[in-house]
Amino acid sequence: MSQTVTLRLPDETASWLKRSARQSGRSVNDFGATVVEEARRISEFAEIEFRAFGGQRQACVKGHLPVWQVIAVAQGYGMDAEKTAARFGWPAWRAQAGINYYRAFREEIDLLIADNRAIGAQELGRRFPGMRVVEVDIPPPGNRACAVSR
């Protein structure tokens, strides 16, 4: 469900809104609704910001990764904020911020994770012809032992 709301904006802000909508290929109404929704989410989740990736706006842990990337790692740690934070070298509260956002917008983040997982090495090779696949074994945090062949 949605509601129509009328806003009176300063001329400069209205011009920015129209220009930004045009540049993004969206209607003023659609673009404006997105800006307001992002502002709402930022006010509710202090450690979240929005950035553009490939023309798409994504929620990110402030100054760091998109939330979907944090959650893709957190899922491997049973959604444990401390273990996830250790993987990134972050304080636990930073990973928890991403987990909290995920709990509120699970479907949105799950779709981004699924989209990422759907892109395999073959598709990446098509997009980036010079790419080569390198497989590595990364030990869990705190386990610095690794085999070295001589």
C-alpha positions as CSV (number, residue, x, y, z in Angstrom):
1,M,0.0,0.0,0.0
2,S,1.2,3.5,-0.6
3,Q,-0.1,7.1,0.0
4,T,0.2,10.3,-2.0
5,V,2.0,13.0,-0.1
6,T,2.5,16.6,-1.4
7,L,5.7,18.4,-0.5
8,R,6.7,22.0,-1.0
9,L,10.5,22.1,-1.8
10,P,12.9,25.0,-2.2
11,D,13.5,25.7,-5.8
12,E,17.1,24.5,-5.6
13,T,16.0,21.2,-4.1
14,A,13.2,20.7,-6.6
15,S,15.7,21.3,-9.5
16,W,18.1,18.8,-8.0
17,L,15.3,16.2,-7.6
18,K,14.1,16.7,-11.2
19,R,17.7,16.6,-12.6
20,S,18.6,13.5,-10.5
21,A,15.5,11.7,-11.5
22,R,16.2,12.4,-15.2
23,Q,19.8,11.3,-14.9
24,S,18.7,8.0,-13.3
25,G,16.1,7.4,-16.0
26,R,13.3,7.4,-13.4
27,S,10.2,9.5,-12.8
28,V,10.4,12.4,-10.3
29,N,7.8,10.5,-8.2
30,D,9.7,7.2,-8.1
31,F,13.1,8.9,-7.5
32,G,11.7,11.1,-4.8
33,A,10.0,8.1,-3.0
34,T,13.4,6.3,-3.1
35,V,15.2,9.3,-1.6
36,V,12.6,9.5,1.2
37,E,12.7,5.8,1.9
38,E,16.5,5.8,2.1
39,A,16.4,8.8,4.5
40,R,13.9,6.9,6.7
41,R,16.1,3.8,6.8
42,I,19.2,5.9,7.6
43,S,17.4,7.5,10.5
44,E,16.3,4.1,11.9
45,F,19.7,2.4,11.4
46,A,22.5,4.8,12.4
47,E,25.3,2.7,10.9
48,I,23.7,2.3,7.5
49,E,24.3,4.4,4.4
50,F,23.3,4.1,0.8
51,R,25.7,4.0,-2.2
52,A,25.3,3.3,-5.9
53,F,26.7,0.2,-7.4
54,G,26.1,-0.4,-11.1
55,G,23.3,2.1,-11.2
56,Q,21.6,0.4,-8.2
57,R,21.4,1.9,-4.7
58,Q,22.4,-0.5,-2.0
59,A,22.4,-0.4,1.8
60,C,26.0,-0.4,3.2
61,V,27.5,-0.6,6.6
62,K,28.8,3.0,6.9
63,G,32.2,3.4,5.3
64,H,32.4,-0.3,4.6
65,L,30.8,-3.1,2.6
66,P,27.3,-3.5,1.2
67,V,25.0,-5.2,3.8
68,W,24.4,-8.1,1.5
69,Q,28.2,-8.9,1.5
70,V,28.3,-8.7,5.3
71,I,25.3,-11.0,5.6
72,A,26.7,-13.5,3.0
73,V,29.7,-13.9,5.4
74,A,27.6,-13.8,8.6
75,Q,25.5,-16.7,7.3
76,G,28.7,-18.8,7.3
77,Y,29.1,-18.0,11.0
78,G,25.5,-18.7,11.9
79,M,24.7,-14.9,12.0
80,D,27.1,-14.5,14.9
81,A,28.1,-10.8,15.0
82,E,31.4,-11.4,16.9
83,K,32.7,-14.1,14.5
84,T,31.6,-12.1,11.5
85,A,33.3,-8.9,12.8
86,A,36.5,-10.9,13.5
87,R,36.6,-12.0,9.9
88,F,36.5,-8.4,8.8
89,G,38.7,-7.0,11.6
90,W,35.8,-4.9,12.9
91,P,34.3,-4.3,16.3
92,A,31.2,-6.6,16.8
93,W,28.8,-3.6,16.8
94,R,29.6,-2.9,13.2
95,A,28.7,-6.4,12.0
96,Q,25.7,-6.3,14.3
97,A,24.5,-3.1,12.5
98,G,24.4,-5.1,9.2
99,I,22.6,-8.0,10.9
100,N,20.0,-5.6,12.4
101,Y,19.4,-4.1,9.0
102,Y,19.1,-7.5,7.4
103,R,16.5,-8.6,10.0
104,A,14.4,-5.6,9.0
105,F,14.8,-6.0,5.2
106,R,15.5,-9.7,4.8
107,E,13.8,-10.2,1.4
108,E,15.7,-7.3,-0.2
109,I,19.1,-8.5,1.0
110,D,18.4,-12.2,0.2
111,L,17.7,-11.2,-3.4
112,L,21.0,-9.4,-3.7
113,I,22.8,-12.4,-2.2
114,A,21.0,-14.7,-4.6
115,D,21.8,-12.5,-7.6
116,N,25.5,-12.5,-6.6
117,R,25.6,-16.3,-6.2
118,A,23.9,-16.7,-9.6
119,I,26.9,-15.2,-11.3
120,G,29.4,-18.0,-11.9
121,A,32.9,-18.0,-13.2
122,Q,31.7,-18.6,-16.7
123,E,29.5,-15.4,-16.7
124,L,32.3,-13.4,-15.1
125,G,34.7,-14.6,-17.8
126,R,32.3,-13.4,-20.4
127,R,32.1,-10.0,-18.8
128,F,35.8,-9.8,-18.0
129,P,37.7,-11.6,-20.7
130,G,41.1,-11.2,-19.0
131,M,39.9,-12.8,-15.8
132,R,41.3,-16.0,-14.5
133,V,40.0,-18.1,-11.6
134,V,42.2,-18.7,-8.6
135,E,41.1,-21.0,-5.8
136,V,42.4,-20.3,-2.3
137,D,41.9,-21.9,1.0
138,I,41.4,-19.2,3.7
139,P,41.8,-20.4,7.3
140,P,39.2,-19.2,9.8
141,P,40.2,-16.1,11.9
142,G,42.7,-16.9,14.6
143,N,44.0,-19.9,12.7
144,R,47.1,-18.6,11.0
145,A,48.6,-22.0,10.4
146,C,49.0,-22.8,6.7
147,A,50.8,-25.3,4.7
148,V,53.8,-24.1,2.7
149,S,55.4,-26.3,0.1
150,R,59.1,-25.9,-0.5
